[in-house]
Amino acid sequence: MSKNRMQTITRAEISQPHLFNQNKIWTKTFILAIIAIIILGIISLLTGVYDIRGQEDGMNMFFITRVPRTVSLMLTGAAMSMSGLVMQLITQNRLVEPTTTGTIEWAGLGLIFVYLFFPAPTLVQRMTGAIVFSFIGTMIFFLFLRKVKLRSSLIVPIIGMMLGAVISAFSTFIGLLFQMTQNIEAWFVGSFASVQIGRYEYLWLIVVVTVLIFIYANRLTLAGLGEDVTTSLGVNYNLIILVGTALISFAVGIVAAVIGNLPFLGLIVPNVVSMYRGDDLRSNLPWVVLLGMGSIMVCDIISRTIIMPFEVPVSLILGTLGAIVFIVILLRRRKQR
């Protein structure tokens, strides 16, 4: 096939998404996955210390705490999983996600600066600070990858985690200097215990991010082929990277401001989906969203029941499982080499 013919087909695929995606989404397996998510949602709604059936205000508590918590779990799982998937496409690296690039630490630094200038910041102010700093940190990481040619893909997450450690140390230093360590500790303990009506509604903006990622799915997938291929096909590579980074920063910033630090979710889910379905973002996105929802709901249910009536932060369960999966992925890549 000639180069001009390939460019014509690719441009047609970008402008007409249904030509680009030939992988079926609505299969029996996908429907079963939706049913499994609904079952997990029901279990999450019925899990808790407070007896919603035996108390007079049980139904009020159900809609004040249980429903917002379950909705927050679903939206947060979708946001972090999608962020990891888009990051892996942009960087062409399976081991990249907000935790391994320092993005989440930059979001925490943004929260610290917001608390520094606004002693009692609103949720919108915290979200703004987290989003802006997430964007800055992610762009710095991407610029570094473009300037420095690394021989091994394993070095990329190591550099990202080192950068994140430096930013985290700087945040801790500022917190100690201005006596804001309590705010830092509350942020690092990613938990859904405080989620209730009036404190989670901004998470619904993640639905907008999902729609935008789906709209730009073909272009983001094309960006994963590299700058030379993308540019040769008449697509603005830098603009795609900018849009992708903005969407990632927006999702991570909202989650960081409302929930806190949730490690490794964006690493586990996209890798599991890609193992079975390849790299097509448009057809993988629904699966990534569902698996992200299911993963975080399972971790949250475990966190609420493992030492009942007390609760373990969901970030502890998620970080433990994520670290195990991360090591397994590293060993698999080494074995393939």
C-alpha positions as a Markdown table, in Angstrom:
| # | Residue | x | y | z |
|---|---|---|---|---|
| 1 | Met | 0.0 | 0.0 | 0.0 |
| 2 | Ser | 1.4 | 3.4 | -0.9 |
| 3 | Lys | 2.1 | 6.1 | 1.6 |
| 4 | Asn | -0.6 | 8.4 | 0.1 |
| 5 | Arg | -3.2 | 5.6 | 0.2 |
| 6 | Met | -2.3 | 4.9 | 3.9 |
| 7 | Gln | -2.6 | 8.6 | 4.7 |
| 8 | Thr | -6.0 | 8.8 | 3.0 |
| 9 | Ile | -7.3 | 5.8 | 4.9 |
| 10 | Thr | -6.0 | 7.1 | 8.2 |
| 11 | Arg | -7.6 | 10.5 | 7.8 |
| 12 | Ala | -10.9 | 8.9 | 7.0 |
| 13 | Glu | -10.6 | 6.7 | 10.1 |
| 14 | Ile | -10.0 | 9.8 | 12.2 |
| 15 | Ser | -12.9 | 11.7 | 10.8 |
| 16 | Gln | -15.2 | 8.6 | 10.9 |
| 17 | Pro | -14.7 | 6.8 | 14.1 |
| 18 | His | -16.9 | 3.8 | 13.2 |
| 19 | Leu | -14.4 | 2.9 | 10.4 |
| 20 | Phe | -11.4 | 3.0 | 12.8 |
| 21 | Asn | -12.9 | 0.7 | 15.4 |
| 22 | Gln | -13.7 | -2.8 | 14.4 |
| 23 | Asn | -13.6 | -4.4 | 17.8 |
| 24 | Lys | -17.1 | -5.1 | 19.2 |
| 25 | Ile | -17.9 | -3.6 | 22.6 |
| 26 | Trp | -21.4 | -5.0 | 23.3 |
| 27 | Thr | -20.6 | -8.6 | 23.7 |
| 28 | Lys | -21.9 | -11.2 | 26.2 |
| 29 | Thr | -18.7 | -10.7 | 28.3 |
| 30 | Phe | -19.2 | -7.0 | 28.4 |
| 31 | Ile | -22.8 | -7.4 | 29.5 |
| 32 | Leu | -21.7 | -9.8 | 32.2 |
| 33 | Ala | -19.2 | -7.2 | 33.3 |
| 34 | Ile | -21.9 | -4.6 | 33.6 |
| 35 | Ile | -24.0 | -7.0 | 35.7 |
| 36 | Ala | -21.0 | -7.7 | 38.0 |
| 37 | Ile | -20.5 | -3.9 | 38.5 |
| 38 | Ile | -24.1 | -3.5 | 39.4 |
| 39 | Ile | -23.8 | -6.4 | 41.9 |
| 40 | Leu | -20.7 | -4.8 | 43.5 |
| 41 | Gly | -22.6 | -1.5 | 43.7 |
| 42 | Ile | -25.4 | -3.1 | 45.6 |
| 43 | Ile | -23.0 | -4.8 | 47.9 |
| 44 | Ser | -21.3 | -1.4 | 48.5 |
| 45 | Leu | -24.6 | 0.2 | 49.3 |
| 46 | Leu | -25.4 | -2.5 | 51.8 |
| 47 | Thr | -22.0 | -2.5 | 53.5 |
| 48 | Gly | -21.5 | -0.4 | 56.6 |
| 49 | Val | -21.6 | -0.2 | 60.3 |
| 50 | Tyr | -24.7 | 1.9 | 60.6 |
| 51 | Asp | -28.0 | -0.2 | 60.6 |
| 52 | Ile | -30.0 | 1.6 | 57.9 |
| 53 | Arg | -32.9 | -0.8 | 58.3 |
| 54 | Gly | -33.2 | -0.8 | 62.0 |
| 55 | Gln | -33.0 | 3.0 | 62.6 |
| 56 | Glu | -35.6 | 5.6 | 62.0 |
| 57 | Asp | -33.2 | 7.8 | 60.0 |
| 58 | Gly | -31.8 | 4.8 | 58.2 |
| 59 | Met | -33.0 | 5.8 | 54.8 |
| 60 | Asn | -31.8 | 9.4 | 55.3 |
| 61 | Met | -28.3 | 8.0 | 56.1 |
| 62 | Phe | -28.5 | 5.7 | 53.1 |
| 63 | Phe | -28.9 | 8.6 | 50.7 |
| 64 | Ile | -26.6 | 11.0 | 52.7 |
| 65 | Thr | -23.6 | 8.6 | 52.9 |
| 66 | Arg | -24.0 | 5.2 | 51.2 |
| 67 | Val | -25.2 | 6.4 | 47.8 |
| 68 | Pro | -22.6 | 9.3 | 47.5 |
| 69 | Arg | -19.9 | 6.9 | 48.5 |
| 70 | Thr | -20.8 | 4.2 | 45.9 |
| 71 | Val | -21.1 | 6.9 | 43.2 |
| 72 | Ser | -17.8 | 8.4 | 44.2 |
| 73 | Leu | -16.1 | 5.0 | 44.0 |
| 74 | Met | -17.4 | 4.4 | 40.5 |
| 75 | Leu | -16.4 | 7.9 | 39.2 |
| 76 | Thr | -13.0 | 7.8 | 40.9 |
| 77 | Gly | -12.2 | 4.3 | 39.6 |
| 78 | Ala | -13.1 | 5.4 | 36.1 |
| 79 | Ala | -11.1 | 8.6 | 36.3 |
| 80 | Met | -7.8 | 7.1 | 37.5 |
| 81 | Ser | -8.0 | 4.1 | 35.1 |
| 82 | Met | -8.7 | 6.4 | 32.1 |
| 83 | Ser | -5.8 | 8.7 | 33.2 |
| 84 | Gly | -3.4 | 5.7 | 33.3 |
| 85 | Leu | -4.6 | 4.5 | 29.9 |
| 86 | Val | -4.1 | 7.9 | 28.2 |
| 87 | Met | -0.7 | 8.3 | 29.8 |
| 88 | Gln | 0.4 | 4.9 | 28.6 |
| 89 | Leu | -0.7 | 5.8 | 25.0 |
| 90 | Ile | 1.0 | 9.2 | 25.0 |
| 91 | Thr | 4.3 | 7.9 | 26.4 |
| 92 | Gln | 4.2 | 4.5 | 24.6 |
| 93 | Asn | 5.0 | 2.9 | 28.0 |
| 94 | Arg | 3.0 | 0.3 | 29.8 |
| 95 | Leu | 4.4 | 1.2 | 33.2 |
| 96 | Val | 3.3 | 4.8 | 33.3 |
| 97 | Glu | 0.3 | 6.2 | 35.2 |
| 98 | Pro | -0.3 | 9.2 | 37.6 |
| 99 | Thr | 1.5 | 7.4 | 40.5 |
| 100 | Thr | 4.6 | 6.5 | 38.5 |
| 101 | Thr | 5.0 | 9.9 | 36.8 |
| 102 | Gly | 4.8 | 12.1 | 39.9 |
| 103 | Thr | 1.4 | 13.6 | 38.7 |
| 104 | Ile | -0.4 | 12.8 | 41.9 |
| 105 | Glu | 2.5 | 14.3 | 44.0 |
| 106 | Trp | 2.3 | 17.5 | 41.9 |
| 107 | Ala | -1.5 | 17.6 | 42.7 |
| 108 | Gly | -0.6 | 17.3 | 46.4 |
| 109 | Leu | 1.8 | 20.2 | 46.0 |
| 110 | Gly | -0.9 | 22.2 | 44.4 |
| 111 | Leu | -3.2 | 21.5 | 47.4 |
| 112 | Ile | -0.4 | 22.7 | 49.8 |
| 113 | Phe | 0.0 | 26.0 | 48.0 |
| 114 | Val | -3.7 | 26.5 | 48.0 |
| 115 | Tyr | -3.8 | 26.0 | 51.8 |
| 116 | Leu | -0.8 | 28.3 | 52.0 |
| 117 | Phe | -2.6 | 31.2 | 50.4 |
| 118 | Phe | -6.1 | 30.4 | 51.5 |
| 119 | Pro | -6.2 | 29.2 | 55.1 |
| 120 | Ala | -9.8 | 27.8 | 54.7 |
| 121 | Pro | -10.0 | 27.0 | 50.9 |
| 122 | Thr | -13.2 | 25.9 | 49.2 |
| 123 | Leu | -13.4 | 22.7 | 47.3 |
| 124 | Val | -13.3 | 24.6 | 44.0 |
| 125 | Gln | -10.0 | 26.4 | 45.1 |
| 126 | Arg | -8.5 | 23.0 | 46.1 |
| 127 | Met | -9.5 | 21.5 | 42.8 |
| 128 | Thr | -8.1 | 24.4 | 40.8 |
| 129 | Gly | -4.7 | 24.2 | 42.6 |
| 130 | Ala | -4.5 | 20.4 | 42.1 |
| 131 | Ile | -5.5 | 20.6 | 38.4 |
| 132 | Val | -3.0 | 23.4 | 37.6 |
| 133 | Phe | -0.1 | 21.7 | 39.4 |
| 134 | Ser | -1.0 | 18.3 | 37.9 |
| 135 | Phe | -0.8 | 19.8 | 34.4 |
| 136 | Ile | 2.5 | 21.5 | 35.1 |
| 137 | Gly | 4.1 | 18.4 | 36.6 |
| 138 | Thr | 2.8 | 16.1 | 33.8 |
| 139 | Met | 4.1 | 18.4 | 31.1 |
| 140 | Ile | 7.5 | 18.6 | 32.8 |
| 141 | Phe | 7.6 | 14.8 | 32.8 |
| 142 | Phe | 6.6 | 14.5 | 29.1 |
| 143 | Leu | 9.1 | 17.2 | 28.1 |
| 144 | Phe | 11.8 | 15.3 | 29.9 |
| 145 | Leu | 10.9 | 12.1 | 28.0 |
| 146 | Arg | 11.1 | 14.0 | 24.7 |
| 147 | Lys | 14.5 | 15.6 | 25.4 |
| 148 | Val | 16.2 | 12.5 | 26.9 |
| 149 | Lys | 16.3 | 9.2 | 24.9 |
| 150 | Leu | 16.1 | 6.3 | 27.3 |
| 151 | Arg | 17.2 | 2.8 | 26.2 |
| 152 | Ser | 15.0 | 0.9 | 28.6 |
| 153 | Ser | 11.2 | 1.5 | 29.2 |
| 154 | Leu | 11.7 | 0.4 | 32.8 |
| 155 | Ile | 13.7 | 3.5 | 33.5 |
| 156 | Val | 10.7 | 5.8 | 32.7 |
| 157 | Pro | 8.6 | 4.9 | 35.8 |
| 158 | Ile | 11.7 | 4.8 | 38.0 |
| 159 | Ile | 12.5 | 8.4 | 37.0 |
| 160 | Gly | 8.8 | 9.4 | 37.5 |
| 161 | Met | 8.7 | 7.9 | 41.0 |
| 162 | Met | 12.0 | 9.6 | 41.8 |
| 163 | Leu | 10.6 | 12.9 | 40.6 |
| 164 | Gly | 7.4 | 12.2 | 42.7 |
| 165 | Ala | 9.5 | 11.5 | 45.8 |
| 166 | Val | 11.3 | 14.8 | 45.4 |
| 167 | Ile | 8.0 | 16.7 | 45.0 |
| 168 | Ser | 6.5 | 14.8 | 48.0 |
| 169 | Ala | 9.6 | 15.7 | 50.1 |
| 170 | Phe | 9.2 | 19.4 | 49.1 |
| 171 | Ser | 5.5 | 19.3 | 50.0 |
| 172 | Thr | 6.4 | 17.8 | 53.4 |
| 173 | Phe | 9.0 | 20.5 | 54.0 |
| 174 | Ile | 6.5 | 23.2 | 53.2 |
| 175 | Gly | 4.0 | 21.6 | 55.5 |
| 176 | Leu | 6.4 | 21.4 | 58.4 |
| 177 | Leu | 7.6 | 25.0 | 57.8 |
| 178 | Phe | 4.1 | 26.4 | 57.8 |
| 179 | Gln | 2.6 | 23.8 | 60.2 |
| 180 | Met | 0.3 | 22.2 | 57.7 |
| 181 | Thr | 1.4 | 18.6 | 58.2 |
| 182 | Gln | -2.2 | 17.6 | 59.1 |
| 183 | Asn | -3.4 | 18.6 | 55.7 |
| 184 | Ile | -0.7 | 16.6 | 54.0 |
| 185 | Glu | -1.4 | 13.5 | 56.1 |
| 186 | Ala | -5.1 | 13.8 | 55.4 |
| 187 | Trp | -4.4 | 14.0 | 51.7 |
| 188 | Phe | -2.0 | 11.0 | 51.5 |
| 189 | Val | -4.5 | 8.8 | 53.2 |
| 190 | Gly | -6.9 | 8.3 | 50.3 |
| 191 | Ser | -10.2 | 7.3 | 51.9 |
| 192 | Phe | -13.9 | 7.5 | 51.1 |
| 193 | Ala | -15.0 | 7.7 | 54.7 |
| 194 | Ser | -15.8 | 11.4 | 54.6 |
| 195 | Val | -17.7 | 11.3 | 51.3 |
| 196 | Gln | -21.3 | 12.5 | 51.7 |
| 197 | Ile | -23.8 | 14.8 | 50.1 |
| 198 | Gly | -22.3 | 18.2 | 49.4 |
| 199 | Arg | -18.7 | 16.9 | 49.3 |
| 200 | Tyr | -18.6 | 14.7 | 46.2 |
| 201 | Glu | -20.7 | 16.4 | 43.5 |
| 202 | Tyr | -17.7 | 17.7 | 41.6 |
| 203 | Leu | -16.7 | 14.2 | 40.8 |
| 204 | Trp | -19.5 | 14.2 | 38.2 |
| 205 | Leu | -17.2 | 16.3 | 36.0 |
| 206 | Ile | -15.4 | 13.1 | 35.4 |
| 207 | Val | -18.2 | 12.1 | 33.1 |
| 208 | Val | -17.3 | 15.1 | 30.9 |
| 209 | Val | -13.7 | 14.0 | 30.8 |
| 210 | Thr | -14.8 | 10.5 | 29.8 |
| 211 | Val | -16.8 | 11.9 | 26.9 |
| 212 | Leu | -13.9 | 14.1 | 25.7 |
| 213 | Ile | -11.5 | 11.1 | 25.9 |
| 214 | Phe | -13.9 | 9.1 | 23.8 |
| 215 | Ile | -14.2 | 11.9 | 21.2 |
| 216 | Tyr | -10.4 | 12.2 | 21.0 |
| 217 | Ala | -9.9 | 8.4 | 21.2 |
| 218 | Asn | -8.7 | 8.0 | 17.6 |
| 219 | Arg | -6.3 | 10.9 | 17.8 |
| 220 | Leu | -4.9 | 9.8 | 21.1 |
| 221 | Thr | -4.4 | 6.3 | 19.7 |
| 222 | Leu | -2.6 | 7.8 | 16.7 |
| 223 | Ala | -0.3 | 9.7 | 19.1 |
| 224 | Gly | 0.7 | 6.4 | 20.6 |
| 225 | Leu | 2.4 | 5.6 | 17.3 |
| 226 | Gly | 4.9 | 8.3 | 17.8 |
| 227 | Glu | 5.5 | 11.9 | 16.7 |
| 228 | Asp | 6.9 | 11.1 | 13.2 |
| 229 | Val | 4.0 | 8.9 | 12.2 |
| 230 | Thr | 1.4 | 11.2 | 13.6 |
| 231 | Thr | 2.9 | 14.3 | 11.9 |
| 232 | Ser | 3.2 | 12.4 | 8.6 |
| 233 | Leu | -0.5 | 11.7 | 8.6 |
| 234 | Gly | -1.4 | 15.4 | 8.9 |
| 235 | Val | -2.3 | 15.4 | 12.6 |
| 236 | Asn | -0.9 | 18.0 | 15.1 |
| 237 | Tyr | 1.0 | 15.8 | 17.5 |
| 238 | Asn | 1.8 | 18.6 | 20.1 |
| 239 | Leu | -1.9 | 19.6 | 20.2 |
| 240 | Ile | -2.9 | 16.0 | 20.9 |
| 241 | Ile | -0.3 | 15.7 | 23.7 |
| 242 | Leu | -1.6 | 19.0 | 25.2 |
| 243 | Val | -5.2 | 17.9 | 25.1 |
| 244 | Gly | -4.4 | 14.5 | 26.6 |
| 245 | Thr | -2.3 | 16.1 | 29.4 |
| 246 | Ala | -5.1 | 18.5 | 30.1 |
| 247 | Leu | -7.7 | 15.7 | 30.4 |
| 248 | Ile | -5.4 | 13.7 | 32.7 |
| 249 | Ser | -4.7 | 16.7 | 34.9 |
| 250 | Phe | -8.3 | 17.6 | 35.2 |
| 251 | Ala | -9.3 | 14.0 | 36.3 |
| 252 | Val | -6.4 | 13.6 | 38.7 |
| 253 | Gly | -6.9 | 17.0 | 40.2 |
| 254 | Ile | -10.5 | 16.4 | 41.0 |
| 255 | Val | -9.8 | 13.1 | 42.5 |
| 256 | Ala | -6.9 | 14.5 | 44.5 |
| 257 | Ala | -9.0 | 17.3 | 45.9 |
| 258 | Val | -12.1 | 15.3 | 46.8 |
| 259 | Ile | -10.6 | 11.9 | 47.7 |
| 260 | Gly | -6.8 | 12.0 | 48.0 |
| 261 | Asn | -4.0 | 9.7 | 46.9 |
| 262 | Leu | -5.1 | 6.5 | 45.1 |
| 263 | Pro | -2.0 | 4.6 | 43.9 |
| 264 | Phe | -1.5 | 2.1 | 41.1 |
| 265 | Leu | -5.1 | 2.0 | 39.9 |
| 266 | Gly | -4.2 | 3.6 | 36.5 |
| 267 | Leu | -1.4 | 1.0 | 36.1 |
| 268 | Ile | -3.3 | -2.2 | 36.9 |
| 269 | Val | -6.5 | -1.7 | 34.9 |
| 270 | Pro | -5.1 | -0.6 | 31.5 |
| 271 | Asn | -2.5 | -3.3 | 31.5 |
| 272 | Val | -5.0 | -6.0 | 32.2 |
| 273 | Val | -7.3 | -4.7 | 29.5 |
| 274 | Ser | -4.5 | -4.4 | 26.9 |
| 275 | Met | -3.4 | -7.9 | 27.5 |
| 276 | Tyr | -6.7 | -9.2 | 26.2 |
| 277 | Arg | -7.9 | -6.5 | 23.8 |
| 278 | Gly | -4.9 | -4.8 | 22.3 |
| 279 | Asp | -4.3 | -1.0 | 22.1 |
| 280 | Asp | -7.4 | 0.5 | 20.5 |
| 281 | Leu | -8.4 | 3.2 | 23.0 |
| 282 | Arg | -12.0 | 3.6 | 21.7 |
| 283 | Ser | -12.9 | -0.1 | 22.1 |
| 284 | Asn | -10.9 | -0.4 | 25.3 |
| 285 | Leu | -12.2 | 2.6 | 27.1 |
| 286 | Pro | -15.6 | 1.1 | 28.2 |
| 287 | Trp | -13.7 | -1.9 | 29.6 |
| 288 | Val | -11.1 | 0.2 | 31.4 |
| 289 | Val | -14.0 | 2.2 | 33.0 |
| 290 | Leu | -15.8 | -0.9 | 34.1 |
| 291 | Leu | -12.7 | -2.7 | 35.4 |
| 292 | Gly | -11.6 | 0.5 | 37.2 |
| 293 | Met | -15.0 | 0.8 | 38.9 |
| 294 | Gly | -14.9 | -2.8 | 39.9 |
| 295 | Ser | -11.4 | -2.8 | 41.2 |
| 296 | Ile | -11.8 | 0.2 | 43.5 |
| 297 | Met | -15.2 | -1.1 | 44.8 |
| 298 | Val | -13.7 | -4.4 | 45.7 |
| 299 | Cys | -10.8 | -2.7 | 47.5 |
| 300 | Asp | -13.3 | -0.4 | 49.3 |
| 301 | Ile | -15.5 | -3.3 | 50.4 |
| 302 | Ile | -12.4 | -5.1 | 51.8 |
| 303 | Ser | -11.3 | -1.9 | 53.6 |
| 304 | Arg | -14.7 | -1.6 | 55.3 |
| 305 | Thr | -15.1 | -5.2 | 56.4 |
| 306 | Ile | -11.5 | -6.4 | 57.2 |
| 307 | Ile | -11.5 | -4.9 | 60.7 |
| 308 | Met | -15.1 | -4.0 | 61.2 |
| 309 | Pro | -16.5 | -1.8 | 62.8 |
| 310 | Phe | -13.3 | 0.2 | 62.0 |
| 311 | Glu | -12.2 | 1.1 | 58.5 |
| 312 | Val | -8.9 | 0.8 | 56.7 |
| 313 | Pro | -8.0 | 3.5 | 54.1 |
| 314 | Val | -8.8 | 2.2 | 50.6 |
| 315 | Ser | -5.4 | 3.5 | 49.4 |
| 316 | Leu | -3.7 | 0.9 | 51.7 |
| 317 | Ile | -5.6 | -2.0 | 50.1 |
| 318 | Leu | -5.2 | -0.5 | 46.6 |
| 319 | Gly | -1.5 | 0.2 | 47.1 |
| 320 | Thr | -0.8 | -3.3 | 48.3 |
| 321 | Leu | -2.5 | -5.0 | 45.4 |
| 322 | Gly | -1.1 | -2.5 | 42.9 |
| 323 | Ala | 2.4 | -3.0 | 44.1 |
| 324 | Ile | 2.0 | -6.8 | 43.6 |
| 325 | Val | 0.7 | -6.4 | 40.1 |
| 326 | Phe | 3.4 | -3.9 | 39.3 |
| 327 | Ile | 6.1 | -6.4 | 40.3 |
| 328 | Val | 4.3 | -9.1 | 38.3 |
| 329 | Ile | 4.3 | -6.9 | 35.2 |
| 330 | Leu | 8.0 | -6.1 | 35.6 |
| 331 | Leu | 8.8 | -9.8 | 35.9 |
| 332 | Arg | 6.8 | -10.6 | 32.8 |
| 333 | Arg | 8.5 | -7.9 | 30.8 |
| 334 | Arg | 11.9 | -9.2 | 32.0 |
| 335 | Lys | 10.9 | -12.8 | 31.1 |
| 336 | Gln | 9.8 | -11.7 | 27.6 |
| 337 | Arg | 13.1 | -9.9 | 27.0 |
